[in-house]
Amino acid sequence: MLLFRHHPVLVLVLGFFIGAAALPAQVEFDAMQENTGPNFHADLVNTAIDSSSTLSRLTVYIEILFDDLHFVKQGDVFEANYEVAVTLFDKDNDQADGAVWKEKVVATNFDMTNKRDHISQCHHAFALDPAHYTVKISVLDLESRQKSERSTAIDLARFDRGELSGSSLLFISSVTQDSTGRLAVRPQISDATKGIIDSTLAFLEVYAAHPPQEVKVKYELLGNATRTKVRRTFTQNLERWNTPLFFKLRTDSLPQDTYLLSVELEGGGASFKTRKSFFVRWSALPASATDLKTAVEQLRYVATKNEWKRLKKAKGGDALLEEYKAFWLRHDPTPGTEANETMDAFYSRIEFANQRFSVMHMPGWRTDMGLIFIILGSPDDVERDAYPRDMKPYEIWNYYQYNRQFLFFDYTGFGDYRLETPISIYELHRLLHN
């Protein structure tokens, strides 16, 4: 359904995924349109400026795979150019700061332009009053003119009060020291769509106006689904106001799961706590799939009946993983390359559905709206009324190419929109085929 070369229904859907941006949509529905520009990862890190500054530093890190950029041959090399725009809004939604900059990426040969292990990283720092901010990030590919964007929030801390404190956590892949003793770290950008690798170190800066000779460092890793727990304790000497602290996370010994890293410092009668989420994934899974069981369940939206039976018959563990890998291998539009564009497009819709349609404790991909969106894509037109007279809030999604509309009612009043007339996955498959 999603793709498959030997199945006409799936070919149609694959064509839609790749060309999703061409569909018309009313302005009121623009917030639901899929990002069509380069896929990027972003991380926000809050650090101190100096011991006396009342301002707080926010550094925005950006990472893009070479394979997600459009390269153009320039002489003997290939070049890609992109523009990053970062806008910060305060609690009143007024713009507090922002920056726009351009980045050039050079590949020495064509094969390098398609590499998924070659990355472009950049960052920008802002000095702001400690407060709550919403950060909007957009990345524009200057060759294709396609743009992707996302928003996130952060609370910036105040560091000039002298007590024991620390920066937010940053995951890094390496740390080096020059002849002057100054440290240089290589960030490993970590967000909700990217797992970390085995060589990951957790890094933070520890601040103390009158540093105790020694602090106790306790950290804990807690798995969300597996409930795996790892605890470690060690000591760290603090010889100045700003002391770098880093330790290795041995993720190769962890099962695939989303983890919460909690770090606590104690010393001189004071304490400080910070935490950060990340996930460990198997290389066979796409970046947006956080566990194998869920990734397989999501295949119900694209698998044929026979394929779904094969997946359900596979036992857990290695057998299920092999069947899952075989499923996507059969439907890879570019076999022999590192990327499976159809798989990436499918899980991109899963991720978007989770961001846009999640309600209460139900992820967006399991909702009625998520079902329709993942299989059919963005509607051509949306009619909505959140406060109608004598009826529940509703939305009507119109798909002109299929001559169909879908009516959703919010029966509970909590944003959980349900289809007035339920429809099965295979009915939607047939709709695509007709």
C-alpha positions in Angstrom: 0.0 0.0 0.0 2.7 2.4 0.9 5.0 1.6 -1.9 5.4 -1.8 -3.3 6.5 -2.1 -6.9 4.4 -5.1 -7.7 1.2 -3.7 -6.2 -0.6 -0.8 -7.9 -2.2 0.5 -4.7 1.2 0.8 -3.0 2.8 2.5 -6.0 0.2 5.2 -5.8 0.8 5.9 -2.2 4.6 6.0 -2.7 4.0 8.6 -5.4 2.0 10.6 -3.0 4.6 10.5 -0.2 7.3 11.8 -2.5 5.1 14.5 -3.9 3.1 15.5 -0.9 4.0 19.1 -1.1 2.1 19.5 -4.3 -1.3 19.0 -2.8 -3.3 22.2 -2.2 -4.5 23.1 1.2 -6.3 26.1 2.8 -4.3 28.4 5.0 -6.1 27.3 8.1 -4.7 23.8 7.6 -1.1 24.8 6.9 0.1 23.8 10.3 -0.7 20.2 9.4 1.3 20.1 6.2 4.3 17.8 6.2 7.8 19.2 6.1 9.2 18.8 2.7 12.6 20.3 3.2 15.8 18.7 4.6 15.3 16.5 7.6 17.4 18.0 10.4 18.1 17.3 14.1 18.3 20.0 16.7 19.4 20.3 20.3 19.2 23.1 22.8 21.8 23.6 25.5 21.8 26.1 28.3 25.1 27.2 29.8 26.4 30.1 31.9 28.2 33.1 30.3 30.4 33.9 33.3 30.2 34.0 37.1 28.8 37.6 37.3 26.4 37.7 34.3 22.7 37.8 35.0 22.2 36.6 31.4 22.0 33.0 30.3 23.5 31.4 27.2 21.3 29.3 24.8 23.2 27.4 22.1 21.1 25.9 19.3 22.8 23.0 17.5 21.7 21.8 14.1 22.7 18.6 12.3 21.8 17.5 8.7 22.9 14.3 6.9 24.6 14.8 3.5 21.9 12.5 2.0 19.2 15.0 3.0 20.7 17.9 1.1 20.6 18.8 -2.6 24.2 18.9 -4.0 25.2 20.7 -7.3 28.4 20.0 -9.1 30.8 22.9 -8.9 34.0 22.2 -10.8 35.6 19.1 -9.3 33.5 19.1 -6.2 29.8 19.0 -5.2 28.3 21.8 -3.1 25.1 22.1 -1.0 23.9 25.3 0.6 21.2 25.7 3.3 19.9 28.5 5.4 19.0 28.2 9.1 16.6 30.6 10.8 16.1 30.5 14.6 13.5 32.7 16.3 12.9 32.9 20.0 9.6 33.9 21.6 9.0 34.8 25.2 6.1 33.7 27.4 3.9 36.4 25.8 4.8 35.1 22.3 6.8 38.3 21.6 10.0 37.8 19.7 12.9 38.0 22.1 15.8 37.3 19.7 16.7 35.5 16.5 19.3 34.8 13.9 19.6 33.7 10.2 22.7 32.3 8.7 23.9 30.2 5.7 26.0 27.1 5.6 27.9 25.5 2.7 28.7 21.8 2.5 31.3 20.4 0.1 31.6 16.8 -1.0 34.7 15.7 -2.9 32.8 13.1 -5.0 29.3 12.1 -5.9 29.1 9.1 -3.7 29.7 11.3 -0.7 26.6 13.3 -1.4 24.5 10.2 -0.7 26.2 9.2 2.5 24.2 8.9 5.7 27.3 8.8 7.9 28.5 12.2 6.7 26.9 15.1 8.5 26.9 18.9 8.5 26.8 20.5 11.9 26.4 24.2 12.9 25.3 26.2 15.9 24.4 29.7 17.1 24.5 31.1 20.7 22.2 33.7 22.2 22.5 35.7 25.5 19.1 36.0 27.1 17.4 36.8 30.4 16.6 33.6 32.3 13.0 32.8 31.4 10.8 30.4 29.4 11.2 30.6 25.6 9.7 28.9 22.6 12.3 28.3 19.9 11.3 28.0 16.3 13.8 26.5 13.9 13.6 26.3 10.1 16.1 24.9 7.6 15.8 26.0 3.9 17.6 24.0 1.2 18.8 26.8 -1.1 19.0 24.6 -4.1 15.5 23.0 -3.9 13.9 25.9 -2.0 12.2 23.4 0.3 11.9 24.1 4.0 11.5 22.1 7.1 10.7 23.6 10.5 9.9 22.7 14.1 9.4 24.3 17.5 10.4 23.4 21.0 10.5 25.1 24.4 13.2 25.6 27.0 13.5 27.3 30.4 16.8 29.2 30.7 18.4 29.1 34.2 20.2 31.8 36.2 23.8 31.0 37.1 25.1 34.1 39.0 23.9 33.3 42.4 27.0 31.4 43.5 25.4 28.1 44.7 26.3 24.8 43.2 24.7 24.5 39.8 25.2 23.2 36.3 24.4 23.5 32.6 22.0 21.4 30.8 23.3 18.0 29.5 24.9 17.7 26.1 25.7 14.3 24.4 29.1 14.3 22.7 31.1 11.8 20.7 34.6 13.1 21.6 36.5 15.5 23.8 40.0 16.8 23.2 42.4 19.2 25.1 44.8 21.6 23.6 48.2 22.8 25.0 46.5 25.5 27.1 44.2 22.9 28.7 41.1 24.2 26.9 38.6 21.4 26.1 37.0 21.0 22.7 34.0 18.7 22.4 32.2 17.3 19.3 28.4 17.5 20.0 26.3 14.5 19.2 23.0 16.2 18.3 20.2 14.3 20.1 16.5 15.0 19.8 13.3 13.0 19.7 14.0 11.5 16.2 17.6 10.4 16.6 19.2 7.7 18.7 22.6 8.0 20.2 25.6 5.7 19.4 27.8 3.6 21.5 30.7 6.1 21.8 28.4 8.7 23.4 29.6 10.7 26.4 27.3 12.8 28.7 28.8 16.3 29.2 27.9 19.3 31.3 29.5 22.2 33.0 29.5 22.5 36.8 29.4 25.9 38.4 30.3 26.9 41.9 31.5 30.4 43.2 33.3 28.8 46.1 33.9 25.3 44.8 34.1 22.5 47.3 37.1 20.3 47.0 35.1 17.4 45.8 31.5 16.7 44.7 29.7 13.3 44.5 28.2 12.6 41.1 25.3 10.2 40.9 23.6 9.3 37.6 20.8 7.0 36.6 19.5 5.6 33.3 15.9 4.5 33.4 14.3 2.7 30.4 10.7 3.8 29.6 9.4 0.5 28.2 11.9 -2.1 29.5 12.3 -0.4 32.9 16.0 -1.1 32.5 17.9 0.7 35.3 21.6 1.6 35.5 23.1 3.5 38.4 26.6 4.8 38.8 28.4 7.0 41.4 31.8 8.7 41.2 33.6 11.8 42.6 34.8 14.9 40.8 37.2 17.6 41.9 36.1 21.3 41.4 39.1 23.5 41.1 37.5 26.6 39.6 34.1 28.3 39.1 33.5 26.4 35.8 34.5 22.7 35.7 33.7 20.4 32.7 32.3 17.1 33.7 31.8 14.1 31.3 31.3 10.4 31.5 30.7 7.5 29.0 27.2 6.0 28.5 27.7 2.4 27.6 24.7 2.2 25.3 25.9 -1.0 23.6 24.8 -2.9 26.7 21.3 -1.4 26.7 18.2 -2.8 25.1 16.4 -0.6 22.6 14.2 1.8 24.5 13.8 5.5 25.4 15.8 6.4 28.4 15.9 9.2 31.0 19.3 10.2 32.1 19.2 11.8 35.6 22.4 13.4 37.1 22.7 14.7 40.7 25.7 16.6 42.2 26.2 16.9 45.9 29.0 18.8 47.7 29.6 21.5 50.3 26.1 21.2 51.7 24.5 22.0 48.3 23.1 19.9 45.4 22.0 20.2 41.8 19.9 18.0 39.5 19.4 17.8 35.8 18.1 15.3 33.3 17.7 14.5 29.6 15.9 11.9 27.5 17.4 10.0 24.7 16.8 6.6 23.0 18.9 3.7 21.9 17.7 2.0 18.7 18.8 -0.9 16.5 20.4 0.1 13.2 17.6 -1.7 11.3 15.0 0.6 12.5 14.3 4.2 11.2 15.2 7.1 13.4 11.5 7.8 14.3 10.8 4.2 15.4 11.7 3.8 19.1 11.0 0.1 19.5 10.6 -2.9 17.3 7.2 -4.0 18.6 5.6 -0.6 17.9 7.4 -0.3 14.5 5.8 -3.6 13.4 2.4 -2.6 14.7 2.6 0.5 12.6 3.1 -1.7 9.5 -0.6 -2.5 9.6 -1.2 0.7 7.8 0.9 -0.4 4.7 1.1 -4.2 4.7 -1.1 -6.3 2.6 -3.1 -9.0 4.4 -0.7 -11.7 3.5 2.3 -9.7 4.7 0.6 -8.8 7.9 -0.1 -12.5 8.6 3.6 -13.2 8.1 4.6 -10.5 10.5 2.2 -11.7 13.2 3.4 -15.3 12.8 7.0 -14.2 13.5 8.1 -14.8 17.1 9.6 -12.0 19.0 13.3 -11.0 19.1 15.5 -11.9 16.2 12.8 -13.7 14.1 10.5 -10.6 14.2 13.4 -8.3 13.5 14.4 -10.3 10.4 10.9 -10.4 9.1 10.6 -6.6 9.7 13.9 -6.0 7.8 12.7 -8.3 5.0 9.5 -6.4 4.7 11.2 -3.1 4.0 13.9 -4.7 1.9 11.2 -5.9 -0.5 9.8 -2.4 -0.7 13.0 -0.4 -1.0 12.7 1.8 -4.2 16.5 2.1 -4.3 18.0 -1.3 -3.3 21.7 -1.3 -2.8 21.8 2.2 -1.4 22.0 3.2 2.3 18.6 4.8 2.4 15.1 3.4 2.0 13.2 6.5 1.0 9.8 4.8 1.3 10.4 3.7 4.8 11.7 7.1 5.8 8.6 8.8 4.3 6.3 6.4 6.1 7.9 6.9 9.5 8.0 10.7 8.9 4.2 10.6 8.7 4.1 8.5 11.8 6.2 11.1 13.6 4.1 13.9 12.3 0.9 12.2 13.4 2.3 11.7 16.9 3.2 15.4 17.1 -0.2 16.6 15.7 -2.9 14.2 16.8 -1.7 12.6 20.2 -4.4 12.9 22.9 -4.4 11.9 26.5 -2.3 8.7 26.7 -2.8 7.7 23.0 -0.1 8.4 20.5 -1.2 10.2 17.4 -0.6 7.3 15.0 -3.3 5.2 16.8 -6.0 7.9 16.6 -8.6 8.1 13.8 -7.1 11.3 12.5 -3.7 9.7 12.5 -5.0 6.7 10.6 -6.5 8.8 7.8 -3.5 11.1 7.6 -0.9 8.4 7.5 -2.6 6.5 4.7 -4.1 9.3 2.7 -1.8 12.2 3.6 -2.9 15.8 4.2 -6.5 16.6 3.2 -7.1 19.1 0.4 -9.4 21.2 2.6 -10.6 21.3 6.2 -13.8 22.6 7.7 -13.8 22.9 11.5 -15.9 24.4 14.2 -14.7 24.1 17.8 -17.8 25.7 19.3 -20.9 24.7 17.3 -24.4 25.1 18.6 -26.3 22.0 19.7 -23.5 19.5 18.7 -20.0 18.4 19.5 -16.8 20.2 18.0 -16.1 18.7 14.6 -13.7 18.7 11.7 -14.4 17.7 8.1 -11.5 16.6 6.0 -12.1 16.7 2.2 -10.0 14.7 -0.3 -11.0 15.8 -3.7 -8.9 13.3 -5.6 -10.7 10.4 -3.9 -14.1 12.2 -3.9 -14.4 11.5 -0.2 -14.8 13.4 3.0 -14.3 12.3 6.6 -16.3 13.8 9.6 -14.6 13.7 13.0 -16.4 14.6 16.3 -14.7 15.5 19.6 -17.1 13.5 21.7 -15.2 14.0 25.0 -14.3 17.7 24.7 -10.6 16.8 25.2 -9.5 17.0 21.5 -10.0 13.3 20.9 -11.6 13.5 17.5 -13.3 10.2 16.3 -14.7 9.3 12.9 -18.4 9.5 12.8 -18.4 6.5 10.5 -15.4 4.2 11.3 -13.4 2.9 8.3 -11.0 -0.1 8.1 -7.5 0.1 6.9 -8.3 -2.1 4.0 -11.2 0.1 3.0 -8.7 2.9 2.8 -6.5 0.7 0.7 -9.3 0.1 -1.8 -10.0 3.8 -1.8 -6.5 4.5 -3.0 -6.7 1.8 -5.6 -10.0 3.1 -7.2 
